[in-house]
């Protein structure tokens, strides 16, 4: 037996910087353990020393192998407590312990006992030699060769596990639909992949860039770990560490990895402009050693793919749930939030709001600046309601606010908050725009848990505010829905081809109070079914306004009323025709043309026309309304306020309006001879009108006593059933013939 490895030698002693290679000696001869120890003393492989473990039997070896999971090489004697103890141990290691990584070298002191070829063919081993052949050089060579094999199989196993982990991570990463969740998942999985805590930053865009061009100022820290956790949500440009900031920026611009002495940045290369980078506070060598270069590349590719997909989904979600004009939620996002809170049994209050006279603002400043007004309106609402569950822009100038219901938000408190919020004008360039918001409320007290239905209820309440114009808010009541349905039914009567409603005109005389001569006629619309039944005029007008048909009906009225009036004979040239203007008509540009066309067709001078408007038209000092009325007066027509006393115009404001007179509402006239308060109101109105040099018409004069009072108060004109009910054109001719005769007395 050659024992040259027992020769004295000076081992090459190096200071180990890494964990040692574990080598197990399995032999029932203690001398073998000793000489092996002497032979490999001081040996190192890849800067790692050898650590020898010892077992004097196969059973002892089993115990060591079960406890030590990282044994690289085992030198196993074939014959120990039995002739095949070593072979049985090898079989146990591979089959029962399921250890396919420890490299096995069989040694035997009995040559020929177990045929070498048969053993090598049958067992998964790295060598089978006779002890006599193992010189020191051959022993170390065999161990080093086995260590290289161990390193290779462990590298393959590590890569297999990393790839398996990577595959699991990929599924977990790409399933994230929100960027914040995606970014956090990426860093968590990176930590798992590295196998130890690491300081990381994931930087990128929060949304898909417009036209695929990323704005550098939009690049933020989407997620961070370790010492970087305080940098989440910060723009990359404001990261205080110049080295990190520069490394990340360079990586994203060049789309190649960038290294620094303290870390490295890996680019997330996408096809849709979602620029991104992953920064780690470790060197490239450390990362590749812990994970593997190919695994790192695959991980980064997976992250980039997930980032691209998540960014696209975020973009799609933004299109669906974020309003591009205001940055608020869309109606779809509002519904989603409503349903989520309704599922938690949260009491909810829906507020549907719009900007009064927004069309006027658009016409005055243009669509682009009007968009800026909407954006600032949304911002002001967000500031006013930080407690809102969501605020959405529904369409045009309409906003939806979802609040917790019950005592958390009382309706009057919400109204007060909105009014206070819009006391200050919105400044836009050189313009200061004062906005007035209208509000419709609906809560779950209406027995509705359905989002669309509750929004519809709030919309019905808002429309009630629009129709009546008496206040800036309304709370939904089931009667409103019935009224809305009735307006729809009546509007259908105006448009139905199979049951076309017939339009006609009636005229009610207006008399001079001093001598009861004819001063004017008020043209009044009438609606009749083909069967001859008259429909309620007020409700039909309301339905026409709600449906937008009032403009067409108004144009028909101008044309026919002007034509019939111009053809009436026996009238003095001073007699005028009164026509009513709807608030919806006034807001349309075509009203100028409708009036001019009707006047020209009838060859009727404008100075023979009186246009009646309601007080509600003047509530917001609407420039469109004022411009129209000024134009009418400049053309020679008169303008009077109808139903005066029932609206909100103050006496002090009355002198500023482009009007020539007022008509006192019939509710005061009908009761003034029996109600002292009503008479006092009438006297006050007349006194103010006379002081402002405005003409005065009393509506609803039905008795001689009422006529006498108004004559004594020096009222200018009288209108009512005392003289005549509204008449069609044929009956009106008879009235004119009778009224112009000398000595005619009414009542």
C-alpha positions in Angstrom: 0.0 0.0 0.0 1.5 3.3 -1.1 1.4 5.8 1.8 3.1 8.7 0.2 0.5 11.1 1.5 1.9 10.4 5.0 5.1 12.2 3.9 5.6 15.4 5.9 4.7 18.4 4.0 3.9 22.1 4.7 0.3 22.7 3.9 -0.6 25.8 2.0 -2.5 27.5 4.8 -4.8 30.2 3.6 -7.3 32.2 5.6 -10.8 31.1 4.7 -13.2 33.7 3.7 -16.2 31.4 3.0 -17.9 28.4 4.6 -15.9 25.2 4.3 -16.7 22.2 2.2 -18.0 19.3 4.3 -16.4 16.0 3.6 -17.6 12.8 5.3 -15.2 9.9 6.0 -17.1 6.6 6.5 -14.7 3.8 7.5 -14.5 1.3 10.4 -10.7 1.7 10.5 -9.7 4.7 12.7 -6.3 4.9 11.0 -8.0 5.7 7.7 -9.7 8.6 9.3 -6.4 9.8 10.7 -4.3 9.5 7.6 -7.1 11.1 5.5 -7.1 14.0 7.9 -3.4 14.4 7.6 -3.5 14.1 3.8 -6.0 16.9 3.2 -4.9 19.2 6.0 -4.7 22.8 4.8 -6.2 22.0 1.4 -8.7 24.6 0.0 -10.9 24.7 -3.1 -12.1 28.0 -4.4 -11.0 29.7 -1.3 -13.0 27.4 0.9 -11.3 24.9 3.3 -12.2 21.3 4.0 -14.2 20.3 7.1 -14.0 16.6 7.8 -16.8 14.7 9.4 -16.3 11.1 10.6 -18.4 7.9 10.9 -17.0 4.5 11.9 -20.0 2.6 10.6 -22.7 2.9 8.0 -25.2 3.4 10.8 -23.2 6.4 12.2 -23.0 7.7 8.6 -26.8 7.6 8.3 -27.1 9.7 11.5 -24.6 12.2 10.3 -26.2 12.5 6.9 -29.7 13.0 8.4 -28.4 15.9 10.5 -26.0 17.5 8.0 -27.8 18.5 4.9 -24.9 20.1 3.1 -22.2 17.4 2.9 -20.4 17.8 -0.4 -18.4 14.6 -0.6 -18.6 11.2 1.2 -15.6 8.8 1.1 -17.3 5.5 1.9 -15.6 2.2 2.7 -17.4 -0.8 1.1 -16.9 -3.3 3.8 -17.6 -2.3 7.3 -20.1 -3.9 9.8 -21.1 -6.1 6.9 -19.6 -7.1 3.5 -22.0 -4.7 1.7 -22.5 -2.0 4.4 -21.0 0.6 2.1 -23.1 -0.3 -0.9 -26.2 -0.4 1.3 -25.4 3.1 2.6 -25.0 4.4 -0.9 -28.4 2.9 -1.9 -30.0 4.4 1.3 -28.5 7.9 0.6 -30.0 8.0 -2.9 -33.2 6.1 -2.5 -34.4 6.7 1.0 -32.7 9.9 2.1 -33.4 11.3 -1.4 -30.0 12.9 -1.4 -28.9 13.2 -5.0 -26.4 15.9 -4.4 -23.6 14.6 -2.1 -20.9 13.1 -4.3 -19.9 9.6 -3.3 -16.5 7.9 -3.6 -16.3 4.2 -2.7 -13.1 2.8 -1.3 -12.2 -0.8 -0.7 -9.3 -2.6 0.9 -10.4 -5.9 -0.6 -9.7 -5.8 -4.3 -12.1 -7.8 -6.4 -14.7 -8.3 -3.7 -17.2 -6.2 -5.5 -16.5 -6.0 -9.3 -15.8 -2.3 -10.0 -17.7 -2.2 -13.3 -20.8 -3.7 -11.8 -20.8 -1.2 -8.9 -20.3 1.8 -11.0 -23.0 0.7 -13.4 -25.5 0.0 -10.6 -24.9 2.9 -8.1 -24.8 6.7 -8.5 -21.2 7.2 -7.4 -18.3 9.4 -8.5 -15.5 6.9 -8.0 -14.6 3.4 -6.9 -10.9 2.8 -6.0 -8.8 0.6 -3.9 -7.3 2.2 -0.8 -3.8 1.1 -1.9 -4.1 3.1 -5.0 -5.0 6.3 -3.2 -1.8 8.4 -2.9 -2.2 11.8 -1.4 -2.3 13.4 -4.9 -4.9 11.0 -6.2 -7.0 11.4 -3.0 -7.0 15.2 -3.3 -7.7 14.9 -7.0 -10.6 12.7 -6.4 -12.0 15.0 -3.7 -11.6 18.1 -5.9 -13.2 16.4 -8.9 -16.1 15.4 -6.6 -16.4 18.9 -5.3 -16.7 20.3 -8.8 -19.4 17.8 -9.5 -21.2 18.8 -6.2 -20.9 22.5 -7.1 -22.4 21.8 -10.6 -25.4 19.8 -9.4 -26.0 22.2 -6.6 -25.9 25.1 -9.0 -28.4 23.3 -11.2 -30.6 22.6 -8.2 -30.4 26.2 -7.1 -31.3 27.3 -10.6 -34.2 24.8 -10.7 -35.5 26.1 -7.4 -35.1 29.7 -8.4 -36.8 29.1 -11.7 -39.6 27.3 -9.9 -39.9 30.2 -7.4 -39.7 32.6 -10.4 -42.5 30.8 -12.1 -44.7 31.0 -9.0 -43.7 34.7 -8.6 -44.6 35.4 -12.2 -48.2 34.2 -11.7 -48.4 36.2 -8.5 -47.0 39.4 -10.1 -49.0 39.4 -13.3 -52.3 38.9 -11.6 -52.0 42.2 -9.8 -54.2 44.8 -11.5 -53.1 47.9 -9.5 -49.6 49.4 -9.8 -49.2 49.8 -6.1 -50.0 46.2 -5.4 -47.8 45.1 -8.3 -44.8 47.1 -7.1 -45.0 45.8 -3.6 -45.3 42.2 -4.8 -42.3 42.6 -7.0 -40.0 43.7 -4.1 -41.4 40.9 -1.9 -40.7 38.3 -4.5 -37.2 39.7 -5.2 -36.4 39.4 -1.5 -37.6 35.8 -1.5 -35.5 35.1 -4.6 -32.3 36.7 -3.1 -32.9 34.8 0.1 -32.0 37.7 2.4 -33.3 41.2 3.1 -32.2 43.8 0.5 -32.8 47.5 0.2 -34.8 48.1 -3.1 -36.6 50.7 -5.1 -39.0 50.1 -7.8 -39.4 53.3 -9.9 -41.7 54.0 -12.7 -44.8 55.7 -14.0 -48.2 55.6 -12.3 -50.1 55.7 -15.7 -49.5 55.0 -19.3 -48.0 58.1 -20.9 -49.9 60.0 -23.5 -48.7 59.1 -27.0 -46.1 56.8 -25.5 -43.8 59.6 -24.3 -43.0 59.5 -20.6 -42.7 62.8 -18.7 -39.6 62.5 -16.4 -41.3 64.5 -13.7 -44.0 61.8 -13.5 -41.6 59.0 -12.6 -42.0 58.1 -9.0 -41.0 55.5 -6.4 -43.8 53.0 -6.6 -42.5 50.7 -3.8 -39.5 50.4 -1.6 -38.0 48.2 1.1 -35.5 48.4 3.9 -33.8 51.8 4.4 -35.6 53.1 1.3 -39.2 52.7 2.7 -39.5 56.4 3.4 -39.1 57.2 -0.3 -42.4 55.6 -1.5 -44.4 58.0 -3.7 -41.5 60.5 -4.0 -40.6 61.7 -7.5 -37.3 60.2 -8.6 -36.0 63.7 -9.2 -36.2 64.6 -5.5 -34.3 61.5 -4.1 -31.6 63.1 -2.0 -28.9 60.5 -2.8 -27.3 61.8 -5.9 -25.7 58.5 -6.8 -28.9 56.5 -6.6 -30.9 59.2 -8.4 -28.3 59.4 -11.2 -28.1 55.7 -11.5 -31.9 55.2 -11.8 -32.2 58.1 -14.2 -29.4 56.8 -16.4 -30.8 53.3 -16.4 -34.2 54.5 -17.4 -32.9 56.7 -20.2 -30.5 54.2 -21.7 -32.6 51.1 -20.9 -29.5 49.2 -19.9 -28.3 48.2 -16.4 -26.3 50.7 -14.5 -23.9 50.0 -11.6 -22.5 52.0 -8.7 -20.1 51.0 -5.9 -23.1 50.7 -3.6 -25.8 49.2 -5.9 -27.2 48.6 -9.4 -30.3 49.6 -11.4 -32.0 47.2 -13.8 -34.2 48.6 -16.6 -37.8 47.5 -17.1 -38.1 47.5 -20.9 -41.7 47.8 -22.1 -43.4 48.2 -25.5 -45.9 50.8 -24.4 -43.8 53.6 -22.9 -44.1 52.5 -19.3 -40.5 53.5 -18.3 -39.3 51.8 -15.1 -36.2 50.6 -13.2 -35.4 48.3 -10.3 -32.6 49.5 -8.0 -30.9 47.2 -5.5 -28.3 48.1 -2.9 -26.0 45.3 -3.8 -23.4 44.7 -6.5 -24.0 42.8 -9.7 -21.6 40.1 -8.6 -23.4 39.6 -5.3 -26.8 39.4 -7.1 -25.6 36.9 -9.6 -23.9 34.8 -7.0 -27.1 34.7 -4.9 -29.6 34.3 -7.7 -27.8 33.5 -10.9 -27.3 35.8 -13.9 -29.9 34.1 -16.1 -32.4 34.0 -13.3 -31.9 37.7 -12.8 -32.5 38.4 -16.4 -35.6 36.3 -16.5 -36.9 37.9 -13.3 -36.4 41.4 -14.7 -38.1 40.3 -18.0 -41.1 39.0 -16.0 -41.3 42.2 -14.0 -41.2 44.3 -17.1 -43.9 42.2 -18.7 -46.1 42.5 -15.6 -45.4 46.2 -15.3 -46.4 46.7 -18.9 -49.6 44.7 -18.4 -50.4 46.4 -15.1 -49.8 49.8 -16.6 -52.1 49.1 -19.4 -54.8 47.8 -17.1 -54.3 50.9 -14.9 -54.7 53.0 -18.1 -57.9 51.2 -19.0 -59.2 51.5 -15.5 -58.4 55.3 -15.6 -60.3 55.6 -18.9 -63.2 53.8 -17.2 -63.0 55.3 -13.7 -61.2 58.6 -13.9 -62.6 61.7 -15.6 -60.0 63.2 -17.9 -61.3 66.7 -17.6 -61.5 67.0 -13.8 -59.5 64.1 -12.4 -62.6 63.0 -10.4 -64.2 59.6 -10.7 -66.4 58.8 -13.7 -70.0 57.6 -13.3 -68.8 54.0 -13.6 -66.3 54.6 -10.7 -69.1 56.2 -8.7 -71.3 53.2 -9.2 -68.5 50.8 -8.2 -67.9 52.8 -5.0 -71.6 52.9 -4.2 -72.0 49.2 -4.6 -68.9 48.5 -2.4 -70.2 50.7 0.4 -73.8 49.4 0.0 -72.5 45.9 0.5 -71.1 47.0 3.9 -74.6 48.3 4.9 -73.3 51.8 5.0 -76.2 54.4 4.9 -75.6 56.5 1.8 -76.6 59.9 0.6 -76.4 60.8 -3.1 -76.0 64.5 -4.1 -76.5 65.3 -7.8 -75.3 68.8 -8.6 -74.9 71.1 -11.6 -73.7 74.6 -12.4 -76.5 77.1 -13.0 -76.3 78.8 -16.4 -73.2 76.8 -17.4 -74.1 77.1 -21.0 -73.7 80.9 -20.6 -70.2 80.4 -19.2 -69.2 78.2 -22.2 -70.5 80.7 -24.7 -68.6 83.5 -22.9 -65.2 81.9 -22.4 -65.1 78.9 -24.9 -65.0 75.2 -24.4 -61.3 75.0 -23.4 -61.6 77.5 -20.6 -64.9 76.0 -19.6 -63.1 72.7 -19.1 -60.8 74.5 -16.7 -63.8 75.8 -14.8 -65.1 72.3 -14.5 -61.7 71.1 -13.2 -61.6 73.8 -10.5 -65.2 73.2 -9.6 -64.3 69.5 -9.0 -61.3 70.5 -7.0 -63.4 72.9 -4.8 -66.0 70.1 -4.2 -63.1 67.8 -3.2 -61.9 70.3 -0.7 -65.4 70.9 0.6 -66.1 67.2 1.1 -62.9 65.5 2.2 -65.2 63.0 3.9 -66.9 62.0 0.6 -66.8 58.4 -0.3 -66.3 59.5 -3.9 -67.0 62.5 -6.1 -67.7 62.0 -9.8 -68.4 64.0 -12.9 -71.5 62.6 -14.5 -71.7 64.5 -17.7 -71.1 68.1 -18.9 -71.4 70.3 -15.8 -73.0 67.6 -13.6 -71.3 66.2 -10.5 -72.2 63.4 -8.1 -71.2 63.3 -4.5 -71.5 60.1 -2.4 -71.7 60.7 1.3 -72.4 58.7 4.4 -76.1 59.2 5.2 -78.0 59.5 8.4 -76.7 62.0 11.0 -73.2 62.0 9.4 -74.4 64.4 6.7 -77.6 66.4 7.1 -79.0 67.9 4.0 -79.1 71.5 5.2 -75.5 71.2 6.4 -74.5 69.9 2.9 -76.3 72.8 1.2 -74.6 75.3 3.6 -71.1 73.7 2.8 -71.7 74.0 -0.9 -72.9 77.6 -0.7 -70.0 78.6 1.4 -67.5 76.9 -0.9 -68.7 78.9 -3.9 -68.9 82.3 -2.3 -65.5 83.1 -3.6 -65.4 83.4 -7.5 -63.2 81.1 -9.6 -60.4 83.1 -11.1 -59.5 82.1 -14.7 -56.9 84.3 -16.4 -58.5 87.8 -16.1 -62.0 86.5 -15.5 -63.7 86.0 -12.2 -66.6 83.6 -12.5 -69.1 83.2 -9.7 -70.7 79.8 -9.7 -74.1 78.9 -8.3 -74.6 75.2 -7.7 -78.0 73.4 -7.8 -78.4 70.3 -5.7 -80.7 67.3 -5.8 -80.7 64.8 -2.9 -81.7 61.2 -2.6 -80.9 58.8 0.3 -81.6 55.2 1.1 -84.7 56.4 3.1 -86.3 56.1 -0.4 -86.1 52.3 0.0 -83.4 51.9 -2.7 -80.1 50.1 -2.4 -79.6 50.3 -6.2 -77.0 52.8 -7.3 -78.5 53.7 -10.6 -81.9 54.1 -9.1 -80.7 56.4 -6.3 -78.8 58.5 -8.7 -82.0 58.7 -10.9 -83.9 59.9 -7.8 -81.3 62.6 -7.1 -81.5 63.6 -10.7 -85.3 63.9 -10.5 -84.9 66.2 -7.5 -82.3 68.3 -9.3 -84.6 68.6 -12.3 -87.3 69.7 -10.0 -85.0 72.6 -8.9 -84.4 73.4 -12.6 -88.1 73.4 -13.5 -89.3 75.4 -10.5 -86.3 77.7 -10.0 -87.6 78.6 -6.5 -84.6 77.4 -4.5 -81.1 75.9 -5.1 -81.9 72.4 -3.8 -84.5 69.7 -3.5 -84.9 66.4 -1.8 -86.4 63.5 -3.7 -90.0 62.6 -3.0 -92.0 59.9 -4.8 -94.4 62.6 -6.0 -91.5 64.0 -8.0 -91.2 60.8 -9.9 -94.9 60.7 -10.6 -94.7 64.3 -11.9 -91.6 63.4 -14.1 -93.5 60.5 -15.6 -96.5 62.7 -16.2 -94.2 65.2 -18.0 -92.9 62.4 -20.1 -96.4 61.2 -21.0 -97.5 64.7 -21.9 -94.3 65.3 -23.9 -95.1 62.1 -25.9 -98.5 63.7 -26.8 -96.6 66.5 -28.4 -94.5 64.2 -30.6 -96.6 61.2 -31.2 -97.3 60.8 -34.9 -100.4 58.6 -34.3 -102.0 60.9 -31.8 -100.7 64.3 -32.7 -101.7 67.1 -30.3 -103.3 70.1 -32.0 -101.9 73.6 -31.2 -104.2 76.6 -31.1 -104.1 80.1 -29.8 -106.5 82.0 -27.5 -106.3 85.6 -26.6 -107.3 87.4 -23.3 -108.0 91.1 -23.5 -106.0 93.6 -21.4 -107.9 96.8 -20.7 -106.8 100.4 -19.9 -107.9 100.9 -16.3 -108.9 104.6 -16.7 -111.5 104.0 -19.5 -111.7 100.3 -20.0 -110.7 100.5 -23.6 -108.6 97.7 -25.3 -104.9 98.1 -24.6 -103.6 94.7 -25.6 -104.2 91.0 -25.9 -102.2 88.2 -24.3 -101.6 85.3 -26.6 -102.1 82.0 -24.8 -101.2 78.5 -26.1 -103.9 75.8 -26.0 -103.3 72.0 -26.6 -106.1 69.8 -27.8 -106.4 66.1 -28.6 -107.9 65.0 -32.0 -111.0 64.1 -30.1 -111.4 67.7 -29.1 -110.4 67.5 -25.4 -108.2 70.4 -24.1 -105.1 69.5 -22.1 -103.9 71.4 -19.0 -101.9 74.3 -20.5 -99.5 74.8 -17.6 -98.6 71.1 -17.4 -98.1 70.9 -21.2 -95.8 73.9 -21.2 -93.9 72.3 -18.3 -93.6 69.1 -20.3 -92.5 71.0 -23.4 -89.8 72.7 -21.4 -88.6 69.5 -19.8 -88.4 67.7 -23.2 -86.8 70.6 -25.1 -89.8 71.0 -27.4 -90.6 74.5 -26.1 -88.4 76.1 -28.7 -90.4 74.6 -31.6 -93.7 75.4 -29.9 -92.5 79.0 -29.2 -91.5 79.5 -32.8 -95.0 78.2 -33.9 -96.6 80.6 -31.4 -94.7 83.6 -32.7 -95.5 82.8 -36.3 -99.2 82.2 -35.8 -100.0 84.8 -33.1 -98.2 87.6 -35.0 -100.0 86.6 -38.2 -103.5 86.5 -36.6 -103.0 89.7 -34.7 -101.8 91.6 -37.7 -105.0 90.6 -39.6 -107.4 91.7 -36.8 -109.5 94.6 -38.0 -111.1 97.4 -36.0 -108.1 97.8 -33.6 -106.4 101.1 -32.9 -102.7 101.2 -33.8 -101.9 101.6 -30.1 -103.2 98.1 -29.2 -100.4 95.6 -28.6 -100.0 91.9 -28.5 -98.5 90.2 -25.4 -96.5 87.0 -25.8 -94.8 84.9 -23.1 -91.2 83.9 -23.2 -90.1 80.6 -21.6 -86.8 80.5 -19.7 -85.7 77.6 -22.0 -86.5 79.7 -25.1 -84.5 82.6 -23.9 -81.4 80.4 -23.5 -81.4 79.4 -27.2 -79.6 81.4 -29.9 -82.4 80.8 -32.5 -85.0 82.9 -30.6 -83.7 86.0 -32.3 -84.3 84.5 -35.7 -87.7 83.0 -34.7 -88.9 86.4 -33.6 -87.6 88.3 -36.6 -88.9 85.7 -39.1 -92.4 85.8 -37.5 -92.4 89.7 -37.4 -91.3 89.9 -41.0 -93.8 87.3 -42.2 -96.7 89.1 -40.4 -95.4 92.6 -41.4 -95.9 93.5 -37.7 -94.0 96.4 -36.2 -92.0 95.4 -33.1 -93.4 98.4 -31.2 -96.8 96.6 -31.1 -95.3 93.7 -29.2 -95.0 93.1 -25.4 -92.9 90.2 -24.2 -93.7 88.7 -20.8 -91.0 87.1 -18.7 -91.0 85.6 -15.2 -88.9 86.9 -12.3 -86.9 83.6 -12.2 -85.1 84.7 -15.3 -83.3 87.4 -13.4 -82.1 85.4 -10.4 -78.5 84.9 -11.7 -78.1 88.1 -13.5 -77.9 86.0 -16.7 -76.2 88.1 -19.4 -77.9 86.0 -22.2 -81.3 86.9 -20.8 -80.4 90.5 -20.3 -78.9 90.8 -23.8 -82.1 89.4 -25.4 -84.4 91.7 -23.5 -82.2 94.7 -24.3 -82.3 93.7 -27.9 -86.2 93.5 -27.8 -86.5 97.0 -26.3 -84.0 98.5 -28.7 -86.3 97.1 -31.5 -89.2 98.9 -30.0 -90.9 96.1 -28.1 -91.9 96.3 -24.4 -90.9 93.9 -21.7 -92.9 93.2 -18.6 -92.4 90.9 -15.6 -95.2 88.4 -15.4 -96.7 87.1 -12.1 -94.8 89.7 -10.1 -94.6 89.1 -6.4 -94.3 85.3 -6.5 -90.6 85.1 -7.3 -87.5 86.5 -5.6 -86.7 89.8 -7.4 -86.3 92.5 -4.8 -87.6 96.0 -5.2 -84.1 97.5 -5.1 -83.0 95.1 -8.0 -86.1 95.9 -10.1 -84.7 99.3 -11.1 -81.7 97.7 -12.7 -83.6 95.4 -15.1 -84.3 96.2 -18.8 -88.1 96.1 -18.3 -91.0 98.5 -18.9 -93.6 97.2 -16.5 -94.9 94.5 -14.2 -98.0 92.3 -13.9 -99.2 91.8 -10.4 -99.9 88.1 -9.8 -103.6 87.2 -9.6 -103.2 85.6 -6.2 -102.9 89.1 -4.7 -105.7 90.7 -6.8 -108.2 88.0 -6.1 -108.0 88.3 -2.3 -107.2 92.0 -1.8 -110.8 93.1 -1.3 -111.1 90.7 1.6 -107.6 90.3 2.9 -105.8 93.4 4.3 -102.4 91.9 4.0 -102.9 91.1 0.3 -104.1 94.7 -0.3 -101.0 96.1 1.6 -98.7 94.1 -0.7 -100.6 95.3 -3.8 -100.3 98.9 -2.6 -96.5 98.5 -2.0 -95.9 96.9 -5.4 -97.8 99.7 -7.1 -96.0 102.4 -5.2 -92.6 101.0 -6.1 -93.5 100.5 -9.7 -94.8 104.1 -10.0 -91.7 105.4 -8.4 -89.6 103.5 -11.0 -91.9 104.7 -13.8 -93.0 101.1 -14.7 -96.4 100.3 -16.1 -98.7 98.2 -13.9 -101.1 95.4 -15.0 -103.4 93.7 -12.5 -104.1 90.0 -13.4 -107.1 88.1 -12.2 -109.6 91.0 -12.0 -113.0 89.3 -11.6 -115.2 91.7 -9.7 -116.3 95.3 -9.8 -114.9 95.8 -6.3 -111.4 94.7 -7.5 -111.6 96.9 -10.5 -112.6 99.9 -8.3 -109.7 99.4 -6.0 -107.1 99.1 -8.8 -108.6 102.3 -10.4 -108.3 104.1 -7.2 -104.7 103.0 -6.8 -104.0 104.3 -10.4 -103.2 100.9 -11.9 -102.5 101.2 -15.6 -104.0 98.0 -17.0 -106.6 95.4 -16.0 -106.9 91.8 -17.1 -109.3 89.1 -15.9 -112.6 87.4 -16.3 -114.5 90.6 -15.4 -113.7 91.6 -19.0 -113.3 88.2 -20.8 -111.9 84.8 -20.6 -109.3 83.8 -23.2 -111.0 83.7 -26.6 -110.2 82.0 -29.9 -109.7 84.3 -32.9 -113.3 84.2 -34.1 -114.7 85.0 -30.6 -112.1 87.7 -30.2 -113.4 89.5 -33.2 -116.9 89.6 -31.6 -115.4 90.9 -28.4 -113.5 93.7 -30.3 -116.7 94.7 -32.0 -118.6 95.0 -28.8 -115.8 96.6 -26.7 -115.1 99.5 -29.1 -118.8 100.6 -29.0 -119.3 103.8 -27.0 -120.8 103.4 -23.5 -119.9 99.7 -23.0 -119.8 98.7 -19.3 -118.2 95.6 -18.0 -119.5 93.9 -14.9 
